[in-house]
Amino acid sequence: MSDVGRESLTDKVTSAAKPDSEKSYIEQATDYVKGTLDSAASVVQPQQEKSTTQKVGDALTGDNRNKDVA
């Protein structure tokens, strides 16, 4: 389960597993928008309010710019 406004780790993995060459333009655009919004949400959400799976997902995708660790 993801935090409010965040893309779930499962969705991130599923999206990354399928090469862009096999995605339609709509799928690629959707992935881009979701990724951009998730990155923005990652930055503004304090670390102490993130679930463990979101922290792991942020670390794996590089969206861990928010260093507000409590």
PyMOL Python script that loads the backbone (N, CA, C, O; Angstrom):
from pymol import cmd

cmd.read_pdbstr("""\
ATOM      1  N   MET A   1       0.852  -1.176   0.000  1.00  0.00           N
ATOM      2  CA  MET A   1       0.000   0.000   0.000  1.00  0.00           C
ATOM      3  C   MET A   1       0.898   1.239   0.000  1.00  0.00           C
ATOM      4  O   MET A   1       1.929   1.274   0.672  1.00  0.00           O
ATOM      5  N   SER A   2       0.494   2.239  -0.753  1.00  0.00           N
ATOM      6  CA  SER A   2       1.310   3.439  -0.829  1.00  0.00           C
ATOM      7  C   SER A   2       0.754   4.533   0.060  1.00  0.00           C
ATOM      8  O   SER A   2      -0.406   4.502   0.473  1.00  0.00           O
ATOM      9  N   ASP A   3       1.604   5.491   0.339  1.00  0.00           N
ATOM     10  CA  ASP A   3       1.171   6.654   1.094  1.00  0.00           C
ATOM     11  C   ASP A   3       0.298   7.514   0.187  1.00  0.00           C
ATOM     12  O   ASP A   3       0.375   7.401  -1.036  1.00  0.00           O
ATOM     13  N   VAL A   4      -0.522   8.364   0.773  1.00  0.00           N
ATOM     14  CA  VAL A   4      -1.423   9.217   0.001  1.00  0.00           C
ATOM     15  C   VAL A   4      -0.620  10.079  -0.965  1.00  0.00           C
ATOM     16  O   VAL A   4       0.347  10.734  -0.576  1.00  0.00           O
ATOM     17  N   GLY A   5      -1.033  10.071  -2.225  1.00  0.00           N
ATOM     18  CA  GLY A   5      -0.359  10.865  -3.237  1.00  0.00           C
ATOM     19  C   GLY A   5       0.910  10.255  -3.792  1.00  0.00           C
ATOM     20  O   GLY A   5       1.597  10.887  -4.595  1.00  0.00           O
ATOM     21  N   ARG A   6       1.235   9.039  -3.381  1.00  0.00           N
ATOM     22  CA  ARG A   6       2.474   8.393  -3.818  1.00  0.00           C
ATOM     23  C   ARG A   6       2.164   7.180  -4.686  1.00  0.00           C
ATOM     24  O   ARG A   6       1.133   6.529  -4.519  1.00  0.00           O
ATOM     25  N   GLU A   7       3.054   6.890  -5.598  1.00  0.00           N
ATOM     26  CA  GLU A   7       2.957   5.703  -6.440  1.00  0.00           C
ATOM     27  C   GLU A   7       3.462   4.508  -5.638  1.00  0.00           C
ATOM     28  O   GLU A   7       4.492   4.602  -4.970  1.00  0.00           O
ATOM     29  N   SER A   8       2.753   3.395  -5.698  1.00  0.00           N
ATOM     30  CA  SER A   8       3.169   2.228  -4.921  1.00  0.00           C
ATOM     31  C   SER A   8       4.454   1.630  -5.483  1.00  0.00           C
ATOM     32  O   SER A   8       4.768   1.799  -6.661  1.00  0.00           O
ATOM     33  N   LEU A   9       5.183   0.934  -4.632  1.00  0.00           N
ATOM     34  CA  LEU A   9       6.420   0.282  -5.046  1.00  0.00           C
ATOM     35  C   LEU A   9       6.125  -0.747  -6.141  1.00  0.00           C
ATOM     36  O   LEU A   9       6.906  -0.894  -7.081  1.00  0.00           O
ATOM     37  N   THR A  10       5.024  -1.442  -6.023  1.00  0.00           N
ATOM     38  CA  THR A  10       4.624  -2.428  -7.039  1.00  0.00           C
ATOM     39  C   THR A  10       4.422  -1.760  -8.395  1.00  0.00           C
ATOM     40  O   THR A  10       4.862  -2.283  -9.419  1.00  0.00           O
ATOM     41  N   ASP A  11       3.755  -0.600  -8.404  1.00  0.00           N
ATOM     42  CA  ASP A  11       3.542   0.120  -9.663  1.00  0.00           C
ATOM     43  C   ASP A  11       4.863   0.589 -10.267  1.00  0.00           C
ATOM     44  O   ASP A  11       5.039   0.549 -11.485  1.00  0.00           O
ATOM     45  N   LYS A  12       5.786   1.032  -9.421  1.00  0.00           N
ATOM     46  CA  LYS A  12       7.097   1.479  -9.912  1.00  0.00           C
ATOM     47  C   LYS A  12       7.849   0.325 -10.567  1.00  0.00           C
ATOM     48  O   LYS A  12       8.418   0.475 -11.649  1.00  0.00           O
ATOM     49  N   VAL A  13       7.845  -0.822  -9.901  1.00  0.00           N
ATOM     50  CA  VAL A  13       8.563  -1.996 -10.421  1.00  0.00           C
ATOM     51  C   VAL A  13       7.921  -2.484 -11.716  1.00  0.00           C
ATOM     52  O   VAL A  13       8.615  -2.800 -12.682  1.00  0.00           O
ATOM     53  N   THR A  14       6.594  -2.542 -11.727  1.00  0.00           N
ATOM     54  CA  THR A  14       5.877  -3.002 -12.917  1.00  0.00           C
ATOM     55  C   THR A  14       6.166  -2.094 -14.111  1.00  0.00           C
ATOM     56  O   THR A  14       6.402  -2.570 -15.221  1.00  0.00           O
ATOM     57  N   SER A  15       6.146  -0.801 -13.875  1.00  0.00           N
ATOM     58  CA  SER A  15       6.416   0.166 -14.939  1.00  0.00           C
ATOM     59  C   SER A  15       7.853   0.053 -15.441  1.00  0.00           C
ATOM     60  O   SER A  15       8.100   0.126 -16.645  1.00  0.00           O
ATOM     61  N   ALA A  16       8.785  -0.121 -14.535  1.00  0.00           N
ATOM     62  CA  ALA A  16      10.195  -0.209 -14.908  1.00  0.00           C
ATOM     63  C   ALA A  16      10.530  -1.518 -15.622  1.00  0.00           C
ATOM     64  O   ALA A  16      11.475  -1.574 -16.409  1.00  0.00           O
ATOM     65  N   ALA A  17       9.759  -2.564 -15.350  1.00  0.00           N
ATOM     66  CA  ALA A  17      10.048  -3.875 -15.930  1.00  0.00           C
ATOM     67  C   ALA A  17       9.727  -3.940 -17.422  1.00  0.00           C
ATOM     68  O   ALA A  17      10.319  -4.735 -18.151  1.00  0.00           O
ATOM     69  N   LYS A  18       8.804  -3.115 -17.871  1.00  0.00           N
ATOM     70  CA  LYS A  18       8.417  -3.125 -19.285  1.00  0.00           C
ATOM     71  C   LYS A  18       9.215  -2.057 -20.029  1.00  0.00           C
ATOM     72  O   LYS A  18       9.127  -0.878 -19.684  1.00  0.00           O
ATOM     73  N   PRO A  19       9.987  -2.444 -21.038  1.00  0.00           N
ATOM     74  CA  PRO A  19      10.792  -1.463 -21.775  1.00  0.00           C
ATOM     75  C   PRO A  19       9.918  -0.419 -22.474  1.00  0.00           C
ATOM     76  O   PRO A  19       8.806  -0.722 -22.905  1.00  0.00           O
ATOM     77  N   ASP A  20      10.421   0.796 -22.581  1.00  0.00           N
ATOM     78  CA  ASP A  20       9.675   1.861 -23.253  1.00  0.00           C
ATOM     79  C   ASP A  20       9.342   1.496 -24.697  1.00  0.00           C
ATOM     80  O   ASP A  20       8.316   1.926 -25.223  1.00  0.00           O
ATOM     81  N   SER A  21      10.201   0.707 -25.339  1.00  0.00           N
ATOM     82  CA  SER A  21       9.962   0.325 -26.730  1.00  0.00           C
ATOM     83  C   SER A  21       8.708  -0.538 -26.884  1.00  0.00           C
ATOM     84  O   SER A  21       8.165  -0.655 -27.982  1.00  0.00           O
ATOM     85  N   GLU A  22       8.249  -1.143 -25.781  1.00  0.00           N
ATOM     86  CA  GLU A  22       7.037  -1.964 -25.814  1.00  0.00           C
ATOM     87  C   GLU A  22       5.812  -1.232 -25.274  1.00  0.00           C
ATOM     88  O   GLU A  22       4.720  -1.798 -25.215  1.00  0.00           O
ATOM     89  N   LYS A  23       5.996   0.024 -24.883  1.00  0.00           N
ATOM     90  CA  LYS A  23       4.887   0.813 -24.341  1.00  0.00           C
ATOM     91  C   LYS A  23       4.326   1.740 -25.409  1.00  0.00           C
ATOM     92  O   LYS A  23       5.042   2.205 -26.295  1.00  0.00           O
ATOM     93  N   SER A  24       3.029   1.994 -25.300  1.00  0.00           N
ATOM     94  CA  SER A  24       2.415   2.984 -26.190  1.00  0.00           C
ATOM     95  C   SER A  24       2.825   4.376 -25.720  1.00  0.00           C
ATOM     96  O   SER A  24       3.360   4.547 -24.624  1.00  0.00           O
ATOM     97  N   TYR A  25       2.565   5.357 -26.566  1.00  0.00           N
ATOM     98  CA  TYR A  25       2.871   6.736 -26.170  1.00  0.00           C
ATOM     99  C   TYR A  25       2.072   7.143 -24.940  1.00  0.00           C
ATOM    100  O   TYR A  25       2.554   7.901 -24.098  1.00  0.00           O
ATOM    101  N   ILE A  26       0.845   6.634 -24.842  1.00  0.00           N
ATOM    102  CA  ILE A  26      -0.003   6.937 -23.680  1.00  0.00           C
ATOM    103  C   ILE A  26       0.621   6.359 -22.415  1.00  0.00           C
ATOM    104  O   ILE A  26       0.685   7.040 -21.391  1.00  0.00           O
ATOM    105  N   GLU A  27       1.085   5.105 -22.476  1.00  0.00           N
ATOM    106  CA  GLU A  27       1.735   4.483 -21.310  1.00  0.00           C
ATOM    107  C   GLU A  27       2.995   5.245 -20.911  1.00  0.00           C
ATOM    108  O   GLU A  27       3.241   5.461 -19.725  1.00  0.00           O
ATOM    109  N   GLN A  28       3.791   5.652 -21.893  1.00  0.00           N
ATOM    110  CA  GLN A  28       5.011   6.395 -21.601  1.00  0.00           C
ATOM    111  C   GLN A  28       4.690   7.743 -20.955  1.00  0.00           C
ATOM    112  O   GLN A  28       5.354   8.154 -20.003  1.00  0.00           O
ATOM    113  N   ALA A  29       3.671   8.429 -21.475  1.00  0.00           N
ATOM    114  CA  ALA A  29       3.279   9.718 -20.918  1.00  0.00           C
ATOM    115  C   ALA A  29       2.729   9.549 -19.499  1.00  0.00           C
ATOM    116  O   ALA A  29       3.021  10.353 -18.614  1.00  0.00           O
ATOM    117  N   THR A  30       1.937   8.506 -19.292  1.00  0.00           N
ATOM    118  CA  THR A  30       1.384   8.233 -17.963  1.00  0.00           C
ATOM    119  C   THR A  30       2.499   7.951 -16.970  1.00  0.00           C
ATOM    120  O   THR A  30       2.482   8.474 -15.856  1.00  0.00           O
ATOM    121  N   ASP A  31       3.467   7.132 -17.360  1.00  0.00           N
ATOM    122  CA  ASP A  31       4.609   6.825 -16.490  1.00  0.00           C
ATOM    123  C   ASP A  31       5.378   8.100 -16.143  1.00  0.00           C
ATOM    124  O   ASP A  31       5.786   8.294 -14.999  1.00  0.00           O
ATOM    125  N   TYR A  32       5.570   8.960 -17.134  1.00  0.00           N
ATOM    126  CA  TYR A  32       6.308  10.206 -16.907  1.00  0.00           C
ATOM    127  C   TYR A  32       5.574  11.096 -15.903  1.00  0.00           C
ATOM    128  O   TYR A  32       6.183  11.623 -14.973  1.00  0.00           O
ATOM    129  N   VAL A  33       4.277  11.258 -16.096  1.00  0.00           N
ATOM    130  CA  VAL A  33       3.491  12.116 -15.201  1.00  0.00           C
ATOM    131  C   VAL A  33       3.466  11.533 -13.790  1.00  0.00           C
ATOM    132  O   VAL A  33       3.681  12.252 -12.814  1.00  0.00           O
ATOM    133  N   LYS A  34       3.203  10.227 -13.684  1.00  0.00           N
ATOM    134  CA  LYS A  34       3.182   9.588 -12.363  1.00  0.00           C
ATOM    135  C   LYS A  34       4.537   9.716 -11.672  1.00  0.00           C
ATOM    136  O   LYS A  34       4.603  10.008 -10.478  1.00  0.00           O
ATOM    137  N   GLY A  35       5.604   9.501 -12.415  1.00  0.00           N
ATOM    138  CA  GLY A  35       6.940   9.590 -11.840  1.00  0.00           C
ATOM    139  C   GLY A  35       7.274  10.995 -11.371  1.00  0.00           C
ATOM    140  O   GLY A  35       7.866  11.179 -10.308  1.00  0.00           O
ATOM    141  N   THR A  36       6.891  11.987 -12.168  1.00  0.00           N
ATOM    142  CA  THR A  36       7.147  13.378 -11.802  1.00  0.00           C
ATOM    143  C   THR A  36       6.368  13.766 -10.552  1.00  0.00           C
ATOM    144  O   THR A  36       6.915  14.389  -9.643  1.00  0.00           O
ATOM    145  N   LEU A  37       5.092  13.398 -10.506  1.00  0.00           N
ATOM    146  CA  LEU A  37       4.270  13.709  -9.335  1.00  0.00           C
ATOM    147  C   LEU A  37       4.775  12.974  -8.099  1.00  0.00           C
ATOM    148  O   LEU A  37       4.783  13.536  -7.004  1.00  0.00           O
ATOM    149  N   ASP A  38       5.196  11.720  -8.267  1.00  0.00           N
ATOM    150  CA  ASP A  38       5.711  10.945  -7.134  1.00  0.00           C
ATOM    151  C   ASP A  38       7.010  11.541  -6.613  1.00  0.00           C
ATOM    152  O   ASP A  38       7.234  11.584  -5.403  1.00  0.00           O
ATOM    153  N   SER A  39       7.865  12.000  -7.515  1.00  0.00           N
ATOM    154  CA  SER A  39       9.112  12.635  -7.093  1.00  0.00           C
ATOM    155  C   SER A  39       8.844  13.907  -6.297  1.00  0.00           C
ATOM    156  O   SER A  39       9.496  14.170  -5.286  1.00  0.00           O
ATOM    157  N   ALA A  40       7.880  14.689  -6.764  1.00  0.00           N
ATOM    158  CA  ALA A  40       7.527  15.923  -6.053  1.00  0.00           C
ATOM    159  C   ALA A  40       6.959  15.596  -4.678  1.00  0.00           C
ATOM    160  O   ALA A  40       7.298  16.252  -3.693  1.00  0.00           O
ATOM    161  N   ALA A  41       6.098  14.584  -4.608  1.00  0.00           N
ATOM    162  CA  ALA A  41       5.511  14.187  -3.322  1.00  0.00           C
ATOM    163  C   ALA A  41       6.585  13.659  -2.374  1.00  0.00           C
ATOM    164  O   ALA A  41       6.508  13.873  -1.164  1.00  0.00           O
ATOM    165  N   SER A  42       7.576  12.977  -2.919  1.00  0.00           N
ATOM    166  CA  SER A  42       8.670  12.441  -2.105  1.00  0.00           C
ATOM    167  C   SER A  42       9.452  13.545  -1.422  1.00  0.00           C
ATOM    168  O   SER A  42       9.851  13.415  -0.265  1.00  0.00           O
ATOM    169  N   VAL A  43       9.667  14.626  -2.142  1.00  0.00           N
ATOM    170  CA  VAL A  43      10.463  15.738  -1.609  1.00  0.00           C
ATOM    171  C   VAL A  43       9.734  16.460  -0.482  1.00  0.00           C
ATOM    172  O   VAL A  43      10.354  16.854   0.505  1.00  0.00           O
ATOM    173  N   VAL A  44       8.433  16.634  -0.621  1.00  0.00           N
ATOM    174  CA  VAL A  44       7.698  17.417   0.383  1.00  0.00           C
ATOM    175  C   VAL A  44       7.222  16.595   1.582  1.00  0.00           C
ATOM    176  O   VAL A  44       6.896  17.157   2.627  1.00  0.00           O
ATOM    177  N   GLN A  45       7.180  15.277   1.438  1.00  0.00           N
ATOM    178  CA  GLN A  45       6.712  14.433   2.541  1.00  0.00           C
ATOM    179  C   GLN A  45       7.870  14.148   3.503  1.00  0.00           C
ATOM    180  O   GLN A  45       8.892  13.601   3.087  1.00  0.00           O
ATOM    181  N   PRO A  46       7.725  14.508   4.773  1.00  0.00           N
ATOM    182  CA  PRO A  46       8.792  14.244   5.751  1.00  0.00           C
ATOM    183  C   PRO A  46       9.093  12.749   5.867  1.00  0.00           C
ATOM    184  O   PRO A  46       8.186  11.919   5.799  1.00  0.00           O
ATOM    185  N   GLN A  47      10.362  12.419   6.042  1.00  0.00           N
ATOM    186  CA  GLN A  47      10.782  11.018   6.156  1.00  0.00           C
ATOM    187  C   GLN A  47      10.006  10.262   7.235  1.00  0.00           C
ATOM    188  O   GLN A  47       9.622   9.110   7.030  1.00  0.00           O
ATOM    189  N   GLN A  48       9.775  10.903   8.378  1.00  0.00           N
ATOM    190  CA  GLN A  48       9.123  10.195   9.483  1.00  0.00           C
ATOM    191  C   GLN A  48       7.665   9.858   9.182  1.00  0.00           C
ATOM    192  O   GLN A  48       7.063   9.052   9.891  1.00  0.00           O
ATOM    193  N   GLU A  49       7.085  10.464   8.136  1.00  0.00           N
ATOM    194  CA  GLU A  49       5.708  10.166   7.762  1.00  0.00           C
ATOM    195  C   GLU A  49       5.607   9.138   6.640  1.00  0.00           C
ATOM    196  O   GLU A  49       4.505   8.746   6.257  1.00  0.00           O
ATOM    197  N   LYS A  50       6.740   8.702   6.114  1.00  0.00           N
ATOM    198  CA  LYS A  50       6.739   7.729   5.028  1.00  0.00           C
ATOM    199  C   LYS A  50       6.660   6.318   5.576  1.00  0.00           C
ATOM    200  O   LYS A  50       7.203   6.012   6.637  1.00  0.00           O
ATOM    201  N   SER A  51       5.969   5.461   4.827  1.00  0.00           N
ATOM    202  CA  SER A  51       5.947   4.054   5.188  1.00  0.00           C
ATOM    203  C   SER A  51       7.302   3.444   4.843  1.00  0.00           C
ATOM    204  O   SER A  51       8.090   4.036   4.105  1.00  0.00           O
ATOM    205  N   THR A  52       7.562   2.274   5.375  1.00  0.00           N
ATOM    206  CA  THR A  52       8.836   1.591   5.099  1.00  0.00           C
ATOM    207  C   THR A  52       8.987   1.315   3.610  1.00  0.00           C
ATOM    208  O   THR A  52      10.071   1.487   3.052  1.00  0.00           O
ATOM    209  N   THR A  53       7.903   0.887   2.962  1.00  0.00           N
ATOM    210  CA  THR A  53       7.998   0.592   1.528  1.00  0.00           C
ATOM    211  C   THR A  53       8.266   1.847   0.713  1.00  0.00           C
ATOM    212  O   THR A  53       8.964   1.774  -0.299  1.00  0.00           O
ATOM    213  N   GLN A  54       7.729   3.005   1.122  1.00  0.00           N
ATOM    214  CA  GLN A  54       8.007   4.250   0.400  1.00  0.00           C
ATOM    215  C   GLN A  54       9.459   4.655   0.581  1.00  0.00           C
ATOM    216  O   GLN A  54      10.091   5.137  -0.359  1.00  0.00           O
ATOM    217  N   LYS A  55       9.999   4.463   1.791  1.00  0.00           N
ATOM    218  CA  LYS A  55      11.406   4.785   2.011  1.00  0.00           C
ATOM    219  C   LYS A  55      12.296   3.920   1.123  1.00  0.00           C
ATOM    220  O   LYS A  55      13.256   4.413   0.531  1.00  0.00           O
ATOM    221  N   VAL A  56      11.975   2.633   1.034  1.00  0.00           N
ATOM    222  CA  VAL A  56      12.741   1.710   0.190  1.00  0.00           C
ATOM    223  C   VAL A  56      12.609   2.115  -1.274  1.00  0.00           C
ATOM    224  O   VAL A  56      13.601   2.189  -1.998  1.00  0.00           O
ATOM    225  N   GLY A  57      11.378   2.375  -1.702  1.00  0.00           N
ATOM    226  CA  GLY A  57      11.145   2.783  -3.081  1.00  0.00           C
ATOM    227  C   GLY A  57      11.875   4.062  -3.436  1.00  0.00           C
ATOM    228  O   GLY A  57      12.457   4.167  -4.516  1.00  0.00           O
ATOM    229  N   ASP A  58      11.852   5.037  -2.538  1.00  0.00           N
ATOM    230  CA  ASP A  58      12.552   6.293  -2.774  1.00  0.00           C
ATOM    231  C   ASP A  58      14.060   6.067  -2.885  1.00  0.00           C
ATOM    232  O   ASP A  58      14.725   6.668  -3.729  1.00  0.00           O
ATOM    233  N   ALA A  59      14.582   5.210  -2.039  1.00  0.00           N
ATOM    234  CA  ALA A  59      16.020   4.921  -2.069  1.00  0.00           C
ATOM    235  C   ALA A  59      16.409   4.232  -3.378  1.00  0.00           C
ATOM    236  O   ALA A  59      17.447   4.542  -3.961  1.00  0.00           O
ATOM    237  N   LEU A  60      15.581   3.305  -3.834  1.00  0.00           N
ATOM    238  CA  LEU A  60      15.883   2.562  -5.060  1.00  0.00           C
ATOM    239  C   LEU A  60      15.753   3.421  -6.312  1.00  0.00           C
ATOM    240  O   LEU A  60      16.493   3.230  -7.277  1.00  0.00           O
ATOM    241  N   THR A  61      14.821   4.363  -6.299  1.00  0.00           N
ATOM    242  CA  THR A  61      14.601   5.188  -7.487  1.00  0.00           C
ATOM    243  C   THR A  61      15.361   6.506  -7.443  1.00  0.00           C
ATOM    244  O   THR A  61      15.312   7.280  -8.399  1.00  0.00           O
ATOM    245  N   GLY A  62      16.050   6.766  -6.362  1.00  0.00           N
ATOM    246  CA  GLY A  62      16.803   8.004  -6.266  1.00  0.00           C
ATOM    247  C   GLY A  62      15.970   9.190  -5.815  1.00  0.00           C
ATOM    248  O   GLY A  62      16.447  10.325  -5.833  1.00  0.00           O
ATOM    249  N   ASP A  63      14.737   8.943  -5.412  1.00  0.00           N
ATOM    250  CA  ASP A  63      13.847  10.019  -4.963  1.00  0.00           C
ATOM    251  C   ASP A  63      13.964  10.258  -3.470  1.00  0.00           C
ATOM    252  O   ASP A  63      12.959  10.499  -2.801  1.00  0.00           O
ATOM    253  N   ASN A  64      15.159  10.194  -2.948  1.00  0.00           N
ATOM    254  CA  ASN A  64      15.364  10.371  -1.505  1.00  0.00           C
ATOM    255  C   ASN A  64      16.081  11.686  -1.220  1.00  0.00           C
ATOM    256  O   ASN A  64      16.942  11.759  -0.343  1.00  0.00           O
ATOM    257  N   ARG A  65      15.721  12.712  -1.964  1.00  0.00           N
ATOM    258  CA  ARG A  65      16.337  14.034  -1.760  1.00  0.00           C
ATOM    259  C   ARG A  65      15.902  14.670  -0.456  1.00  0.00           C
ATOM    260  O   ARG A  65      16.581  15.562   0.054  1.00  0.00           O
ATOM    261  N   ASN A  66      14.786  14.228   0.088  1.00  0.00           N
ATOM    262  CA  ASN A  66      14.299  14.754   1.353  1.00  0.00           C
ATOM    263  C   ASN A  66      15.077  14.050   2.461  1.00  0.00           C
ATOM    264  O   ASN A  66      14.787  12.899   2.788  1.00  0.00           O
ATOM    265  N   LYS A  67      16.040  14.718   3.028  1.00  0.00           N
ATOM    266  CA  LYS A  67      16.908  14.124   4.043  1.00  0.00           C
ATOM    267  C   LYS A  67      16.437  14.448   5.464  1.00  0.00           C
ATOM    268  O   LYS A  67      17.226  14.406   6.408  1.00  0.00           O
ATOM    269  N   ASP A  68      15.143  14.773   5.611  1.00  0.00           N
ATOM    270  CA  ASP A  68      14.563  15.115   6.909  1.00  0.00           C
ATOM    271  C   ASP A  68      14.354  13.832   7.712  1.00  0.00           C
ATOM    272  O   ASP A  68      13.227  13.364   7.867  1.00  0.00           O
ATOM    273  N   VAL A  69      15.432  13.279   8.209  1.00  0.00           N
ATOM    274  CA  VAL A  69      15.374  12.012   8.947  1.00  0.00           C
ATOM    275  C   VAL A  69      15.255  12.306  10.429  1.00  0.00           C
ATOM    276  O   VAL A  69      16.043  13.066  10.992  1.00  0.00           O
ATOM    277  N   ALA A  70      14.255  11.693  11.056  1.00  0.00           N
ATOM    278  CA  ALA A  70      14.050  11.921  12.500  1.00  0.00           C
ATOM    279  C   ALA A  70      14.606  10.773  13.308  1.00  0.00           C
ATOM    280  O   ALA A  70      14.525  10.787  14.537  1.00  0.00           O
TER     281      ALA A  70
END
""", "prot")
cmd.dss("prot")
cmd.show_as("cartoon", "prot")
cmd.util.cbc("prot")
cmd.orient("prot")
